[in-house]
Amino acid sequence: MLKSIDQYQVEVLLTLAAVMGGYAFASHLHVSGPLAMVVCGLIIGNGGRARAMSDSTRRYIDMFWELVDEILNAVLFVLIGLEVILIAFSAPLVFGGMLAIGITLCARWLTVGLPVALGRGWFALPPGAAHVMTWGGLRGGISVALALSLPGGAQREIVLALTYCVVVFSILVQGLTIGRVTQKAVGTPAVTRLP
């Protein structure tokens, strides 16, 4: 449909309809709506952009979805703040959160760091690329949005608490130290900032 039309207004609305209708259809089929929309975005963002959109349409669709992304991220983090107040963090939940952080980092190393380390010669990557790719796997809004979409119950609260622990660690520790990890692992010089 995008290829048959050359009006950016209609094409923006078609992408919006694909998201709304696709999410509803995925929910009707009892599959993950967010993951279905990721697939839809990959199809439209790659094949659709190259074969079905003019330069003008690409520019307007990019601007529209960037604005929607900013608005929804703001709303999501407001919801995160409101929801975190309701969670009663106990010692076992904090310990479970630390365990979840370790498991997440190990899983990231096994799925990304190890293949990067083994295939470094094929892709001409710098020596510390595996460390940077492992430490740079930052988690945030999507993880929390998926946890918030779970049905209510005691298990939901546990999953939310563990997810918050991983996301807070990711943002505060990994996010704030990724520059130093990159400098140390890859050997890039420190960036000097002007006053």
N, C-alpha and C positions, 0 to 999 in steps of 0.2 A: 504494500500500500504506500509506503514512503517513496518508493521509486516512481509511482504513477502520479505523484503530486509534486508541484514545485512552488508551494506557498509555505513559508516557514511557520506562520501561525497555525495552520492545519497540522503540520508535521510535529510541532511541539505538543499540540493536543493529542495527536496519535500516540506519541511516546508516553504521555500521561495516562491515556486510556489503556495502553499496554500494561502499565504498572498496576493500575487499579483493577482492571479486569483479570490480569494474570495472577495477582495476589488472591483475589476472590476465587478464581478457578483452582489455584493450588490448595487453598483452604478446603474447598469442596472435595478435592481428591485426597485430602488428609496427608498432604506432603508439606514440606517447609516452604512457606510463602517467601521469607527473606532469601532463601537459597534459590528459589525459582526466579526471583527478581534479579539476583546476581547473574544467573544464566541469561535472562532477558537483556540485561545491561551489556553483557559480553557480546551477545549476538548483534544488538543494535549498535553498540559502541565500536565494534570492529567491522563486521561485514556491512552493516547498515550505513555507517559513515562513509565507507569507501565506495559503495555501489549505488546508494540510494539518496544521498544528500548533496545539495550544492554547498558551496563555501558559505553562503549567507545563512542557509539552514543550520549548518554545523555551528556557526558562531552563536546564533540565537538559542539553539538547543543547549549548547555548553553554558551560556549565561543563565538560562532558565534553571537547569539542573544544579548549577553551582549555588544559585540563590536558594533553591529548595533544600539543598544539602546544609547550608549554613543555618537556615531556620530550623530544620529538623534536629540538627545537632544541638542547637541552643535549647530546644524543647526537651530533648532526651536528657541533657545534663541537668536541667531543672527537675525532671522526674527522678533522675538518679539521686539528686540531693534530697528530695522529699522522701524517697523510698529508704535511703540509708538511715534516716532518723528513726524509722520504724523497726529496724533490725536490732535485736538485742545481741550484741557481740559478747560471747562468753569465752572463757579460756579455751575450751575444746574447739570452738569455731576459729579462733585466732590461730591455734596450733594447726588445725585443718587447712587454714588459709596459707600458712607458711609451707605446709606439705604440698598444697596445690601449686604454689609458686615454683617449688623445686621440680615437681612433676612436669609443669608447663615448660620450664627451661630445658629439662631433659628431653621432652618430646620434641621441642623445637630443634635441639641439637641433633637428635636422631633423624628427623625428617628434612632438615635444611642444612645444618652445619656439617654433618657427616657426608652427605652427597656432594656438597660444595668442596669439602676438603679432599675427597677422593677424586673429584672431577676437575680439580683446579687447573691441571695441565691442559685439559681439553678446551677450557674456556678462557685461558690466559688471565686468571684472577690473581691478585696480589696475595702474598703469603698469609696474611691475617684475615682473609675474607670470610672464612668459616666462623671465626669468633664474632666478627661484626654482624654477619647474617643471623647468628644465634641470638646475640644480645639485642639486636635491632628489631626483633619480632615483637613490636609493641602491640598491646591489646587495649581496647577501649570501648567505644560506643556500640559496636556490633555485638560484642560479647554480652554486654549488659542488656541490650535490647532483646537478645534471644533469651536471656535469663528472666527478664521481666515479662516475656510473653508466655512463660510457663503457667499452667493452671494453679490456682491457689492451693495452699496446703503447707504442712511442715517441711516437706522436702524442698519446696520452692524457696523457702526462707534460707535453708542451708545452702542451696545452689547459688542464691543471690549473694549471701555472705562470702562464700568462697570466691565467686566471680569478682566481687568488689575488692577483696584482698589482692587478687592477681592484677586487676586493673590499676589499683592504686600503686602497687609495687612497680608495674610497668611504666606508669606515667612519672611517678616521683623518682624512682631509682634508675630504671633503664633509660627513660627519656632524658633525664638530666645528666647521665654519664655516657651516653652514646658517643658524644664528641671525643671524650678522652679515650674511650675504648677504641674508636677508629684511629685516633692518632697513634696509640700504642701498638695496635695490631698491624696496621698498614704502614705506619711510619710516615704519615703526612705531617708536615710542619703545623704548628699551632697557628690558628687564625688570629691575627692581630686586629683589634677593634679600635677605631678612632673614637675619641671622646665626643 
